[in-house]
Amino acid sequence: MRELNYENQGTNTYLVYEIKDTDVVDSMSLGMLTNNRIDGLAQTIFTQMDNSKYIKFNVSAKVSVAQFFLGAVNRKRLLSVFKGIADAILASEDYMLDVNSMLLDLDYIFTDVSSCETVLLCLPISDGANAVCDMKNFFRNIMFSTQFDQTENCDYVARLINYLNSTPTFSMADFRELVISLLNGESAQVLERQQVAPQPQAEVQQSKPEVSVKEVPPVQQPQTVVQPQVVPHSQVIEQPK
């Protein structure tokens, strides 16, 4: 992993990479990053002092996901980070950025603690050692190394793992849709279930007395009416006598 250093400028915090002589800079990608505000990617600045060149990433008011995931991680934290990563990868394709230039390391992925907005760092540098990005294993490794909050419904964890284990060809767009459905749709469904849950119990308690009220014995009363019909039958037997 490349070495980046923190630098404070007033109220802003930057993560800085010093370009080495052996590095090959993708000038087109660097131009895309410095001239555009790309969703999901940290704002990028290129500076030069004498013969030294730097690429700086604005990570102000954010912490690394490695810190963000310390302790028990709840649904909002995990899914918001996953959505931010998916947004960045999909946006990078629109701007013709190499996905393998993304620093997919939890120490170099940053999120806002209050809003959970997450950004990636795209370092358009090649030294011949760039690793091919395997997004499915990247997300799966996070799932198996994270401690989840057991006080909430963790069904979303099983659904994510099942998707990552079962899909033969990983699609970032499909994965993003799943994350959004779990983040927005299912959270609303869980609230509805919690509100509706007490009602069926009350209905069942009311329905049970109705079932026990069905008193069949009164229906047997007509059987007593049948006995008087037997009396004329006995009288008919006495007449021959």
Number of C-alpha atoms within 10 A of each C-alpha: 10 7 8 15 10 12 14 11 8 6 7 11 17 21 20 19 18 17 15 13 9 10 13 13 15 15 11 11 20 19 14 16 24 16 12 11 12 19 17 21 25 24 21 25 17 15 10 11 7 5 5 11 15 15 21 25 25 21 24 17 13 19 17 19 23 14 12 22 19 10 11 13 16 17 18 15 21 21 24 19 23 19 22 22 26 24 21 24 24 17 16 23 11 10 13 11 22 16 20 18 20 22 17 19 15 15 13 21 25 30 26 18 15 9 10 20 17 28 28 27 25 26 24 22 21 14 11 9 8 12 9 9 15 12 18 17 13 12 15 15 11 14 17 11 9 14 14 18 13 10 8 9 12 13 11 18 16 11 14 19 14 11 16 19 13 10 11 8 8 16 11 16 13 12 19 19 13 18 23 16 15 21 19 12 12 15 16 12 12 12 11 11 11 10 10 11 11 10 10 10 11 10 10 11 10 11 11 10 10 10 9 8 8 9 8 8 7 8 8 9 10 9 9 9 10 10 10 10 10 10 10 10 10 10 10 10 9 8 7 6 5
